[in-house]
């Protein structure tokens, strides 16, 4: 529920189609085609930019998906910061992620599962040659970072299972073993036997999506000596440690950990801690840098090593609804200074400038994610590039910054991962007020496509509250004609639609729909009061705001009031369940990974702490739980509704859809349930994503357009077997 997963919100670049070809605008427009389901799997995402220490190169990752292999893949590429052709640094056929430069700039370290199916650190000479496996741990390496002196890495490792330890010993003892050797068959047998063992649970927080049942194995920090290839654990205990960053002198590591007594599972707290990197006693004393009872995370050292910047959440009672601010504390501990109280916007990803005078950060603001800086002495906050320069023919609307890297030196360059409503994520170099596109991974595809430009519109809710959202007109839009219209509530609920590319919106627009992406109360980017307006009151003010966007589209002469559909994923699915219990305006609904009877999810999903904080215990405050549960009004539903979800989703389990489906089926309503095997909250298998999109289009065409399309797409022919 708290994380969004509508089919996939792909991100963008800032060039318009006209910039990609020598054709005139009229010639090009006539040669373009609508986007298709298949195009989803042609779209690539450039992300995780890393500028080299000499400031001349950028390493980055590119994600792609294949329907043919039914797999996803990530490769690492290299490009000059001045632009030019990109160079592939890792081969196709397996995924490689998280590229990180050695401090001398000679090597790229990265994570890959090319050996034994475990994620390990590999090392690649920038000048070429084969990558060499650097680490060989029994378990996956979850994260790593170079020490500034280049002698060590910090690794984030989860305590290994007995089976992982046993398999590691067997491999080490095997004749001719090398780090790149294959796992013996006995390991497969261990996995088979392990799958039949019971889970023994004794934790308060005992379940997590994409993990499953939680045991007492925890994630800790280890220091790896590159030359010796030796490994030492430096943190321990019944706590999880993450986000390690080295001090400039390579002596200390700052990291994030919830070490609350008596039980970290019972609080939202996390603090910034430091530990001596040479510590070999994982029980040694740590230095606690922050003492705020809410979340403190994402530490970043100042260049002189005297301060640590971080992201802080000041009101634990509001948890996700609370604004996340930028703060700074002395590196030895002491009073914190919160820097962005006047901004009242969610911040993330802090990074000091090389001279230590500024801190870069990303702020969630008004339907976009903006790269900003704050001057530590004056407190002045500004956009990192306040007046963007765009060459003729380029779209210069709002941008969404999904990541960035800052070069060293007195005149830094910034390379940012940027999306807009018209293009998926590409990398751009920002210098002064100029943006220069570096990567072009989607140019060839998008030079063929005719798109609907998402308009950021403003309207007022029932109680006159100003609300905003993105409106996509159908590709064949003509003034004076009304169109079938789809309302797509977003996930979260504390999230927002941003100025970034959405294949889903474009697909619906290409099929003749107007598409509404509202940011109702509960959304980020509009201040804490706006976000917390739905606290313990789901389906009230956000419902009014969603309906206000529908009314706006009707008043503008765009939406046909007799051809409306609604559907979302995660909290968007929950919103859909609310909406169809409160109105009969919609001809069809699709509820993806939704829920309606929340007391049945207590202890079944991963949100017990959120429920308790926001609603109280279900056995003590039943009225609050009933108030927010649309299931109490399920008998009012007459809208034909399709429910979908993954069978191993512990974020919003399929139980929520099953209950609504069962009730509507018993009531004799038109409904269908589709459960996807081995999928978590965010689907990954390309064939399943394709199937979802096909079902979306068929359901809406049948019930909203009423054009004779069957409500269920044709089943693919069965594959013959020998």
N, C-alpha and C positions, 0 to 999 in steps of 0.2 A: 504493500500500500504506500509506504513512504518513498519508494523509488519508482520512477516512471519507466514504462516499457511498452508504449504503444508501438505497434509493429517494429519500428526502429526509427527514431528521429535522426536522420542523417544530417550532417552539417554542410557548410557551403564555402564558396569563394566569392569575391566581389565583382568578377567580370560578367558583363551581360553577354548574351549570345552573339550580339553584333560584333563583339571584339574578337571572335574566333575565326572569322572568315573574311575573304575579300569580297563577298557578295554584297550587293546593296541591301538596305533594310527590307524593301519590298520583295526582292528576289529571295532573300533568306527566309522571310516569313512564310512564303508559299512553299518552301522546300522543307520546312520543319514538320515534325510529326508529334502526336501526343505521346506522353510517357506510358509505359506498360508495366505489368507486373514483372516481366523479365528484366526490365531495366534496373530494378532494385538490386539485382545481383551483379550488375555491371558497375554500380557506383562504388567508388573507393574512398577511403578516408585517410588523409595525411594528418599525422598527429605526433605528439611527443617530440617537438623540436629540441635539439641539443646543439648549441653553438660550441665549436672547438675552442680550446684555450687561446689559440692565436687569433680567434675572431674571423677566420677565413672560410670555415666550412660549417655546414649544418647537417647533422645526422638526424634521421627521423624514421618513423614507422609508417607503413601503409597497410591498411586492412582491406581484405577483399573476401568475397564469398563466391562459391561455385555450386550451381545446381547440378552440374555433371558429376562432381565428386561428393556432393552433399556435405561439404566441409567449408570451414573458414580458415583463412591463412593471413599471417602478418609477416611482412618482410622489412628489412632495414635498408635504407637508401642514404646516399650522400650527395650533397649539392653545394656548390660554392655560394657563399653568402651574397656574392655579386650577381648570382644567377647563372644560367647555362643549363647544360644537360645534366640530368640526375644519373648517378651511378649506383647500380645494385650492389649492396655489400653482403647480403646473404642470399642463398639460393632458394629457388622455389621448391615446394614439396614438403616443407615443414615450417612451423612458425618460429620466428625470432622476434623478440620484443625488448623494450627497455634499454635502448642503446645509451651508454655512458662513456664519455671520454676519459682516458687516463690524464692525470694532471699535466704531463708533458706533451699531450696531444698526439702521441705516436700510436696509441692503441684505442680500439673501441671494445668495451666489454658489453655483453648483452646476455639476455636469458633465452634459452632454447631447450626444447624437450627432445632434441634429436638423438639423445643418448638414453636408452632404456625407458623412454617415456617420462623421465623426470626432468623438471625444470632446473637447469644448472647454469652457472656463469661460464660463458665462453669468451675467448679473447681473439681479436682480429687485428692484424697489422693494417694500419691505414693505407699503406703503400700496396697492399695486396697479399695474396697467399690464402691458404686454407685456415679457417678458424680452429683454434685449439681449445679443448675443454680445460677450464681452470679449476673448477670445484668438482667434488665428487662426494656429495653428502647422501646419506640414506634416504632423506626426504627431499621434497621440492624446496628450492630457494625461492622465497616469496618476494624478496626485495634485496637490493644491495646498493652500496655507495662507496666510491673511492675516497680514501683519505687524501687530504691536500698534498701530502708528501709522496703519494703514489706507492707507498710500501704496503699498504693494507686495504682490505675491503671490510666493510661491515655487512654482514648477512643477516637477514631476518628468516629464521627457521622455526617451524613448529616442531614440538617434541615428537620424535619419530615413534611409530608404532613398533611393537615387538616384531611384527612381520617384516617391516622395513629394515630393522636392524639385522634380523636373521638373513634376509636376502642380501644385504650389503656384505655380510661376513662370507656368505657362500660365493659371491662374485669375486671378492678379494682373494679367496682361496683357490679359485679356479685357475688351472694352468693357462698361462698366456693372457691373463686378464689385463685389460687396459681400461681407462676411464670410459672409453667409447664402446666397451664390450656389451654383449647382449645379456639380458636377464635369463638365468636358467629356467627350465620348465617348472622347477619346484616353486618358483615365485608365483607362477600362475596357479599352481595348486594351493599355495598359501592364500591367495586372494579368493579362490573358490571356497576354501574352508572358512576364511574370515567372514565371508558374506553370510554364513549360516550361524554365526555366533550371535548371542543376544546382546543388545545394548544395555549396559548397566548405567543408570542415570542417577546422579546425586547433586546436580547443579540447579540453581534457581533459574538461570537462563539456559535452557537445555536444547534449543533448536535454532537453526539458522539456515535460511535459504542458500542453496548451492553448497552447503556443507552437510546438513541433516542434523542428526542427534549429536550433541556436544558432550565430550568427555572432559577429563581433567588435563588433557594435553594442551599446553599453552605455547604461545609464540614468543620467542626470546631473541636477543641480539648475540651474535657471534662475531669475533674478529678473525679474519683470514689473512695470514701472512703470505703475500704473493710469491716471494722468492722461495720460501720454505714449504709452501703449500700446507701450512699447519693451521689448525682451527682451534679457537678457544672460546668457550661460552662466557659472556660477561654479565648477563642478567639472568635472573631465575625467579622462582616462586610461582604461586598460583595466580599469575597475572599475565596479561597479554601486552607485549611491547611492540611498538611500530614506529614508523616515520623517523628513522635515525638520520641525523645530520652531523657531520664532523665539525669541530671547532677549527678555526683557521690554522692553529698550530698543530693540528692532528693529535692532540692529547686527550680531548674529551669528545664524548658523543652526547648530543641532546636527543631526546626521544619522547614519544607520547605513551602514557600508560595510565590505566585506571587501577590504582592501588588502594582504593577506599576500604576501610575497615567497617564492619567485619566481613562484608561480602561485596566485591566489585559489581556483581551481577545485579545488585539492588539499586544502583545509582546511575545517573547520567554523567557522573564526574569523570574527567580525565585530566591529567596534569602534564606539564613539561618537566622532565627530569634530566639530570646529566649523570654520566658515569665515566670513570677513568677508562680509556680504551685499553690500557695495559692490565686492567683488573682481571685476575684469574680466579678470584673467589666470587662466584655469582651471588653469594649471600652478603657481599660487602655493602656498606652503606652507600646509598645514592644521595645526590643532592636534589631536593625538591625545589624547582624554580617557581612554580605557580601554586597557589592555594585556593583559587576560585572554586566554589562548589559545583560549578557547571563545567561544560566542556572547554578544555584548552587543548589545542592541537596545531599541527602544521608548523613546527618550529623552524626558524631561519636565523643563523648567526649574523651578527654585524661583522664587517671586515676586520675590525680591531679585536674581536672576540669578547668585547665587554658587555654586549647586549644580545638578547634573543627576542626576535619578533615572533608573534604567533597569532592564531585566530582564537577568539574567546567568546563563549556564550554565557551571558551574565545571569540569566533567570532559568534555573533548572526546571522549575515548575512548568515553564512554557516549552521546554525541550525544542522540538523542531520549529515551533512557531516563533521562537525568540530570534532576534537579529544576531547574527554572528559578526563580531567586531574585530578590528585589528588592534592588537595591544603589543607593548614592549616591556620587558623586565630586565633587570641586571642579570648577567650570566651567572652570578653567584647566588641569586635569589634576592627577594626584597619586594618593595611595593611596585605594583604594575601600573602602567599608564595606558589607559584605553584611548586610542587615537581617533576613532571614527564615530564617536557618539552623535555628533551633529549630522552625520551622513545618513544614519538609520537605514542602511542597506546591508544585505548579506555580503561578506567579503570572503575571499579565499586566496590561497597560493601567494603568500608574501615572499618578497625577495629584496634584499638590500642592494642598492646601487654600489658600485665599486668604491666610491668615496665615502660611503656610509651616511650621506646626507639625506637620501631619499629611501623610501620603501615602495616598491611596486606591489600592486595587488589587483585582483579582479573583483569588481563590484557588480552585483545583480541589480540592474536598474531599468525600470520602465520597458519591460519586454526585450531586454538585451543584456549581455554580459560585457562589461566595459573594462578595459585595462586602465588603471589609474595609478597615480603616484601621490605620496604625501611627503611634504618637506618636514623633517623631524624638528627643526628649530622653529619654524613659523607655524607649523600645523596646516599649511595650505594644501588642499587637495585639488588635483587637476587630472584631466584625461591625459594618458600617455602621448596621444597624438590628437590634439584638440581640434585641429582643422584638417581633416583628411584630404589629401590630394588625389584626384582620380582623373585619369586621362580621358579624352573624349570617347563617348560610347560606353563608359563604365557606369555601373549602378553605384550610387554613393549614399545609399540609405543606411539604416542601422546595421551594426555588425555584432556578432557574438564571438567573444574570445574564449576559446575552450582550452587554452594552454599557451605558454610562452617561455622563451629563454632569453636571458640577457648576457651579452658578451662582456668580458672583462675590459678594463681600460678606462681612461678618463672620458672618452667620448663613446659611450656604449651604443651598440646596435641591439635592437630587439627583434626577434623572430617570433611571430605569433601564429597560432593555429586559429584561423578565422572562418566563420560561417556567415552566410546571409540567407534570406528567404529564397534566393535564386540559385545558390550553389552549395554543394557539400564542402566540408572542411578542406582548405588548402593552407599552405604556409605563406606568410607575407613578412617581408622585412620592413620594419618601421624605423625610419630615421627622421628626426624632427617631425614635420607634419606630412611626410610622404610615405605612402604604402607602395611596395613593389612586390608583385606576386612572384614567388619562387617556384612553387610546385604547380603542375598542370595535370594532375592524375585523372581529372574528369573532363578535360577540354574536348577530347574526341567525341565522347558520348553526348555532352551537352550542346555541342555544335549541331546536333541533329534534332534536338527536342524543342517543342513549343511548350512554354510553361505559363502557369497562372501566377502573376506576381502577388504575393501575399500583402495585403494592405493592413497597416496597423491602425485600427479604428477606435473611436471613443464614443461612449454612450452612457446613459444613466440607468441605474437599477430602480426597482420599485420604490425604494425609500430615498431616491435621488442621489445615492452614492455614485461617484464617477467610477466607471469600469472601462477596461480596454481589452482588446483582443485582436487576433489576426483573421482577416476575411479573405478567402480565395474565391474569385469568381470562376464560373465554368469557362472552359476554353472557347466555347462558342457564344460567349456572353454578348447580348445586344440589349441596349437600353430599351425599356418598355416591355420586355419579356420577363416573366417570372419563372424561376427554376426550382427543381427539387433541391432541398437543402439538408445538409447533415451537420448536426451539432456534435462536436467531439470534445467532451470534458477531459481535462488533463489529469495526470496522476499526481501523487503526492500524499496528502493534499497540498503540502507546502512545497510547491514547485511552480513553474510557470512555462508558458510557451514563449520561446525566444525568437529573435530574428535569425533563424537558421533553416536550412533546407529540410523539408518534410516530404518524403516520397509518398506517404499516405495521402496528404492533402493534394498533392499534384495528381495522384492516381484518381482520386475522386473527381477532381476538377476536369480531368481528361475524359471522364465518363459522364460529364454533363451535370455535375452537382456544384452548387455553391457550398463552401465548406467554412464552418465557424470554429475557431480555436479561441475560446474565451479565457481570460485570466480573472476569474471571480475572486471574491474575498477568500482568504486562505492562501492566495498566491504570493510568491516572493517578488521583490523588486518594487514594492510600493510602501514599504515601511512595516514596522512590527504591529502596529494597530490593525492594519489591513490584513496581515497574515493571521493574527490571533482572533479575528472577528468570528471565526467558526469554531473556536475552541469549545469542545463538548457540545457543539450545536451543528453537527454535520447535516447537510441537506436542507438547510433553512436559507441563510443569506447567500450561500453559493448557488443554491437552486434559483433564487430570485435573479442573481446576476447572470447565470447561464440563460435563463428565459429572456432576460433583457436584451441579450445579443440576438436571440431569435427574433424578438420584436423589432429590433433595429434593422435587421436584414429585410424583414417584411415591409417596414416603413420606407426603406430605401428603394422599394420596388424590385428587389432582387429575389427574395425567397417566396416560393409559392406556399401559402399557409396550409394548403391541403396536401402537400407532398413533403413532409418533414420526417427525418430520421435522426436517431441519436445513438451514440455508442462510444465507449472509451475502454481503457485498459487500466488495471490497478485501481487507484482511487477514481479514475475515470469510469471504470466498471461499477464501482460503488455508487458514484454519482448517477450513472445510468439507472441502477436499481432504485435509487431515490426518485428520480424523475418519473419513471413509469408508474410509480405508486401514487404520484401526486397530480398527474395530468394525462389526458388521453389525446393530446395534440399530435403525438408522433405515430406514424404509420408502421414503424419498425424500430427495433432496438437491438444492439449487440453489446452484451456485457462480458468483457474479457477480464479474467482474473479479478472478479468482483466478489462482494460479500453483502449480506443483508441481515443476518442474525448473529450479531457480534458475540453474544455471550457463549455461543457454541464454539467460537474460535479461541476463546481464552484458554491458554495452555495447549492449543493445537497449532497456532501460528507462532511467529517470533516476537509478537508485540505485547506480551503480558505487562511489561513495565509501562509502556505507553498507555495501555488501557487503564491501568491502576492510577496513573498520574492524572489522566484526563477525565476518567469516568468514575473512579473509585472501584472497590471490589464488587464484582457482580452479585455476590450474596448479601452485600450491605447497601448497595445503591442501585437496586434493580430499575428504578424509575429512569435514571440517567441512561442506562444501557438500552432500555426500551425506546426512549425518546429518539435516539439516533439510529435505530435499527429499522430500515424500511420493510423488513419482513412482516412487521405487525400490520402493514397495509397491503400485503401481497394479494388479498382477495380483490382489490380494486384494479389490479393490472388487467388490461385488455389488449395491450400492445403485443404483437407477435415479436418474441424475443429469442435471440440466439445466445446461448451461454458457452464460453470457451475458456480453457485454461490448461496448465500443465499438471501432470499427475504427481510430480515431486516438488511442487511450488510450496515452500513453507513461509513465503512472504504473505501472499493471499491465497491460501490453499483452495483447491478445486472444490472443497466442501461447500464454500459459499455459493458457487454456481450450481452445484448439485441440489442444494436445498431449494433455491429459487426455481430451478427446473422441475423438481419433484412437486412443489406446490402448484405451479402453473399447470403441470400435466394433470394433476388431480382435479384442478378447477376446470379442466377442459379447454384451456387456452392454447393458442398456437405457440409452440416452443420447441427448441431443439438444444441438445447438449453435445459438445464436441470436446473430448479429452485427448490431449496429445501426450504420448508416452515419453518418459525420460526427459521432460522439459521442466526447467525451473521457472521462476517468475519472468525472466527475460529469455525468450526463445532464442536458440542458437542454430538449430538445424535448418539449413536453407529450404529443404523440401517442406518442412512444417510451416515456415513463414509464407512460402508460396501458397500452401493450402489455405492458410488463414485469409490471405488477401483474396483468393478466389471465392471463399465463402462470404467474405464481407460484401464483395460486389454483387454476388448472386442474391443474397438476402435483401439488400437494399433495392436492387433492381426489381425484384418480385413484389415487394410490399410497398416501397416508397414510389417508385416510378410506375408500378403496376403495368409493366410493358410486356408481360407474358414470359419473362425469363423464369426458369424453374428456381425455386428458393434454395435448392441445393445443387452445387455444380456437379457435372457428370463425373462419375468415378473413373479414374484412369484404368486402362485395361490391365488385367492381372498379368504379371510376368510369368512366362512359362518356365518350368524347372525340369531338369533332366530326370 
